[in-house]
Amino acid sequence: MIMKMTNEELKKYPFPNLMAEISESGYSICTLGDFMGLGSHCEEDDPKVWGKLRGDTDLYANEAIGLVRLFGCTYEYLFSNKLSVKNGKSLAYHRWRKDNIRSKYECEAISLGYKILEKLKKKPYMYGFMKMAVRLNEDEIRTMTKMMSSLNKNRRTV
């Protein structure tokens, strides 16, 4: 996976929309190589795949078609030499935004889950509270959160 790049960095590539899609999607070089027909067992820094993506070596039609299928977009967009921009961000950013937000939320939820498990190991008496909390609906959660915030404020001032 390549790091997120600025529009100026993307514009340095022969196919800036392709690089933007790779950056925003988070697909590995192995996935890209597989869809390009270069094999699914390539290394993460595979020079053959990178050379084709950067325009250092020829990209064959079947390889380009594989990338079009992977990204679900048109050939004209993906292999344009002009970066497609909307509201100052690459079009790829907007295409992948919801997925990236969902992935970030899922990672945060998993991390929080591990933290909760660690706390439950140290404070087993919290298990009953957690068991009850997961059964509450959204309105009940809001009410409980307000009540607990109020209790914490009162506890700090005493």
C-alpha positions as CSV (number, residue, x, y, z in Angstrom):
1,M,0.0,0.0,0.0
2,I,1.3,3.4,-0.8
3,M,0.9,6.4,1.4
4,K,-1.7,9.1,0.8
5,M,-0.3,11.6,-1.7
6,T,-1.1,15.2,-2.3
7,N,-2.6,16.3,-5.6
8,E,0.8,17.8,-6.6
9,E,2.6,14.5,-5.9
10,L,-0.1,12.6,-7.9
11,K,0.3,14.9,-10.9
12,K,4.0,13.8,-11.3
13,Y,2.9,10.4,-12.4
14,P,1.9,9.5,-16.0
15,F,-1.4,8.2,-14.7
16,P,-2.3,10.3,-11.7
17,N,-5.8,8.9,-11.3
18,L,-4.4,5.4,-11.2
19,M,-2.0,6.4,-8.4
20,A,-4.8,8.2,-6.5
21,E,-7.0,5.1,-6.7
22,I,-4.1,2.9,-5.5
23,S,-3.4,5.3,-2.6
24,E,-7.0,5.7,-1.5
25,S,-8.1,2.1,-2.0
26,G,-5.3,0.7,0.2
27,Y,-5.0,-2.3,-2.2
28,S,-1.7,-4.1,-1.9
29,I,0.8,-4.4,-4.7
30,C,0.1,-8.1,-4.7
31,T,-3.6,-7.5,-5.3
32,L,-2.8,-5.1,-8.1
33,G,-0.3,-7.6,-9.6
34,D,-2.9,-10.3,-9.4
35,F,-5.5,-8.3,-11.3
36,M,-2.9,-7.3,-13.8
37,G,-2.2,-10.9,-14.5
38,L,1.3,-10.7,-13.1
39,G,0.7,-13.3,-10.4
40,S,-0.7,-13.3,-6.9
41,H,2.5,-14.1,-5.2
42,C,4.5,-11.0,-5.9
43,E,6.4,-9.2,-3.2
44,E,5.1,-6.0,-1.7
45,D,7.8,-3.9,-3.4
46,D,7.7,-5.9,-6.6
47,P,9.7,-3.9,-9.1
48,K,7.9,-5.3,-12.1
49,V,4.4,-4.2,-10.8
50,W,5.7,-0.8,-9.6
51,G,7.5,-0.2,-12.9
52,K,4.3,-0.6,-14.8
53,L,2.2,1.4,-12.3
54,R,4.7,4.3,-12.4
55,G,5.0,4.2,-16.2
56,D,8.6,3.1,-16.2
57,T,7.8,0.0,-18.3
58,D,5.0,-0.7,-20.8
59,L,1.6,-1.5,-19.4
60,Y,-0.2,-4.0,-21.7
61,A,-3.9,-3.8,-22.5
62,N,-4.8,-6.9,-20.5
63,E,-3.0,-5.5,-17.5
64,A,-4.8,-2.2,-17.8
65,I,-8.2,-4.0,-18.2
66,G,-7.4,-5.9,-15.0
67,L,-6.9,-2.6,-13.2
68,V,-10.1,-1.1,-14.7
69,R,-12.0,-4.2,-13.4
70,L,-10.4,-3.9,-9.9
71,F,-11.2,-0.2,-9.5
72,G,-14.6,-0.4,-11.2
73,C,-14.1,2.7,-13.3
74,T,-13.5,3.6,-17.0
75,Y,-10.3,3.2,-18.8
76,E,-10.4,6.9,-19.9
77,Y,-10.5,8.0,-16.2
78,L,-8.0,5.6,-14.8
79,F,-5.4,6.2,-17.5
80,S,-5.9,9.9,-18.1
81,N,-2.7,11.9,-17.8
82,K,-4.7,14.6,-16.0
83,L,-5.7,14.2,-12.3
84,S,-9.5,14.3,-11.8
85,V,-10.3,16.7,-9.0
86,K,-13.5,17.6,-7.2
87,N,-13.7,20.2,-4.5
88,G,-9.9,20.3,-4.2
89,K,-9.5,16.5,-3.6
90,S,-8.8,13.8,-6.1
91,L,-11.9,12.0,-7.4
92,A,-10.4,8.8,-6.0
93,Y,-10.6,10.4,-2.5
94,H,-14.3,10.9,-3.0
95,R,-14.8,7.4,-4.5
96,W,-13.2,5.7,-1.5
97,R,-14.2,8.2,1.3
98,K,-17.1,6.1,2.7
99,D,-15.1,2.9,2.7
100,N,-12.1,4.6,4.4
101,I,-14.4,6.2,7.1
102,R,-16.0,2.8,7.7
103,S,-12.6,1.1,7.9
104,K,-11.3,3.7,10.3
105,Y,-14.4,3.3,12.5
106,E,-14.0,-0.5,12.5
107,C,-10.4,-0.2,13.5
108,E,-11.3,2.1,16.3
109,A,-14.1,-0.2,17.5
110,I,-11.7,-3.2,17.5
111,S,-9.1,-1.2,19.4
112,L,-11.7,-0.1,21.9
113,G,-13.0,-3.7,22.2
114,Y,-9.5,-4.9,23.2
115,K,-9.2,-2.0,25.8
116,I,-12.6,-3.0,27.3
117,L,-11.5,-6.7,27.5
118,E,-8.3,-5.6,29.4
119,K,-10.4,-3.5,31.8
120,L,-12.8,-6.4,32.4
121,K,-9.9,-8.7,33.3
122,K,-8.8,-6.1,35.9
123,K,-12.3,-5.2,37.0
124,P,-14.5,-8.3,36.7
125,Y,-17.3,-6.5,38.5
126,M,-17.8,-4.4,35.4
127,Y,-19.0,-7.4,33.5
128,G,-22.6,-7.1,34.7
129,F,-22.7,-3.4,33.7
130,M,-21.3,-4.1,30.2
131,K,-23.8,-7.0,29.8
132,M,-26.7,-4.5,30.6
133,A,-25.2,-1.7,28.5
134,V,-25.1,-3.7,25.2
135,R,-28.8,-4.3,25.5
136,L,-29.7,-0.6,25.7
137,N,-31.2,1.2,22.7
138,E,-29.8,4.5,21.4
139,D,-32.1,6.7,23.5
140,E,-31.3,4.7,26.7
141,I,-27.6,5.0,25.9
142,R,-27.9,8.8,25.6
143,T,-29.8,9.0,28.9
144,M,-27.2,6.8,30.7
145,T,-24.3,8.8,29.2
146,K,-25.8,12.0,30.5
147,M,-26.4,10.6,33.9
148,M,-22.9,9.1,34.1
149,S,-21.4,12.4,33.0
150,S,-23.3,14.2,35.7
151,L,-22.1,11.7,38.3
152,N,-18.5,12.2,37.2
153,K,-18.8,16.0,37.4
154,N,-20.3,15.8,40.9
155,R,-17.5,13.3,41.9
156,R,-14.8,15.7,40.7
157,T,-16.1,18.7,42.6
158,V,-16.5,16.9,45.9
